[in-house]
């Protein structure tokens, strides 16, 4: 299992985090959203 943070733009940027780095994944996703960017956080 891993967490995927996707920054949606002309070219999607996906950053993958292993399951033990859930906090880092959530923090990155929250930062993108706070900056007004369209981003998703999914669990794969």
Secondary structure, 3 states (H helix, E strand, C coil): CEEEEEECCCCCEEEEEEHHHHHHHHHHHHHHHHCCCCEEEEEC
